[in-house]
Amino acid sequence: MNSHQPRETRRAFLQKSALATAALASIDFTALAAGTVENGSASTGGAQPWFRRTLRWGQTNITEIDPQRYDIAWWRQHWKRTRIQGVIFNAGGIVAYYPSKFPLHYRASGLGDRDLYGELASAAHEDGLAVLARMDSNRVHEDFYRAHPDWFALNAGGQPYRNTGLYVTCVNSPYYDEYIPSVLREIIGRSHPEGITDNSWAGLDRDSICFCENCQRKFREQAGQPIPRAKNWDDPVYRRWIQWNYSRRLEIWDLFNRVMRDSGGPHCLWLGMNSGTISGQAQRFRDYKAICERSEIVMLDEQTRSDATGFQHNGEAGKLIHGLLGWDKLIPESMAMYQAGRPTFRLASKPEPEARLWMLDGFAGGIQPWWHHVGAEQEDRRMFQTAEPILRWHAENQQYLVNRRPVATVGLVWSQENTDFFGRDNPDELVELPWRGWTNALVRARIPYLPVHADHIARDAGQFSVLILPNLAAMSASQVEAIKHFVERGGGLIATGETSRCNESGEPQPDFALADLFGAHVISADSTNRRRAAEAQHTYLRLTPELRARVYGPKAGDEPAANGERHPALKGFDETDILAFGGVLEPLRIESGATVLATFIPAFPTMPPESAWMRQPRTDIPGLIVNETSAHGRVAFLPADLDRLYARDNLPDHGNLLANLVNWASRENVPLQIEGAGLVDCHLYRQQNHLVLHLVNLTNAGTWRAPVDELIQIGPLSVRVQLPSGVRGRQVRLLVSRATAKAAEKNGWLHFKLPAIADHEVAVIG
Ligand SMILES: [Zn+2]
């Protein structure tokens, strides 16, 4: 359809806009309001602002050919079918879809004088939807560069940085300080969107240093030094450059939001776009904690899963961001309806089960749906069938999906500084893999957990029985103190790898800052496992005490084997004295009160098989140390970084040992037990007088290799949930199978059975 609507007068527009506001206010949020009132957080009377009540979104990323083929009437029907309450349209940036007054603001080829963006915004407002205008400020066409060469990022040779044939703008230039604000004002003045997002707002990533005049002058003013010529993490000036870049992105965030409020009122927001991984945020100098502290909503751009991180990454991302943003705010996430990821086919439909599971795991972590297509016309029409049933279910059950507080006794601690200053150029190996090993082990063991920012330990500690520090090497003094305080008050602690070995700048220190808690000290002052090999070594851990004598009897010439009991952290390993390891360890000095539960067996050949025997069967190099005194909570230190190795190698022994440590260090204080085969991602929440248990079935043929094209049903599952005070009753309603489950209460635990789960189930308990 090519019905170009006549351009409207400003007066007509304002009338429409007023109608739109009325329509937004009149949306029936009864169900949602019931949830908020129950939580006692609802402001009495009057609708919540759009950023608190818009629970389902849609986006058609407009391509340059679309002004000739955009069937707005059809899309309005699709908005209605999919129950969305907000929509995102391209306005400007790389390509403008309205007749901008700025001559260098490149218009879509074929746009002419048409205001496609404005027509869409008006239609959406008429339909009662919130509208976000989409920008991409990252780069522009050549004529713009020729007109303002001093607004562009330059490499060390003075040449402009280019990307996809376009010229990359510099965040320190008037392009960001003056030009973009004037475009924001123009868009707000023309169409009154509720807010503006920006796909790629943060400028050059950290692998590229800008040497333009603006950057050189501003950095020298701030640091008193020239911009570093090359990456060097050991150079304090380079690290200062990193921090200076972070600060600049926050200045831009604040500047653009001031412009929005001044032009569009207090609820008119600039929202950029943020990713679902900390390394992704670090790469673009986006300080997640600081951004969440200043935003009312996070628009999340994490469209699909990777094989390595799985669907469970989406639930985890939701929980991590809510931990920064608050659980009363919303995190809509762009979810690709096309084949995104590896490989990417923008115009081919993503297999429905693959898209579905990504969306559902997001719901489980407190994320809201936002379907995403590229292009206004699609020949693979299957992609239009994916969102509708899922978003209908979301609309029917939305009161249980927002305004809830997570229930978890396990906190997994992270910081962006650890990714930057310890991870440096290898954050995947040093930071992400240990993290992922833990999240995979916890999901596999069905233990609910929450990500905790290292600066929030004191704030959040009350709910946790145990904190886990996954190779959290770079720690500030105050973070170290918060951990010590938590353990002194009886909290359990599990730390792995090089945790607390560095200061917050990533510089190795003579000893672990948490050495007293670990009961273990660094011996060699310059030893550091930064050089640890990424490839697997043929090494093992020896479990102590050895139990071989119990089975086979002692043999002459062997070290004496104790006939004792193993520590509960080694539960399930009685029939082995060794575990496959795969990493490298260095000697440590162990305090007399601490107990070593595993020691290192150095590498020996695997080939030829005749040579595969241990050259050094025993060392006193510790791999696992537990430190248990009446003076503080239980502490386990795992220099053998089984978390990293579990993520890398997927050996069940590693996952089981990690789960054992959680049960031991938390004194078995885990509020959920689920029995039955399958890989299930478990999220437990509390609303006022009931619990909400969200289970996502990750058991399928594509679990570790996208895409999934078939759901595999699991069940029955036996569920036991600890009832917190205030949650009463034995009623369990199942929101997906639309049934009730019979439940029995015993000693404060509720027990019920789930007959079957195909994709997910939500149990409302109490
Ligand atoms: Zn620059």
Boltz pocket constraint, residues with backbone or C-beta under 6 A from the ligand:
constraints:
  - pocket:
      binder: B
      contacts: [[A, 152], [A, 153], [A, 154], [A, 170], [A, 171], [A, 172], [A, 173], [A, 210], [A, 211], [A, 212], [A, 213], [A, 214], [A, 215], [A, 216]]
      max_distance: 6.0
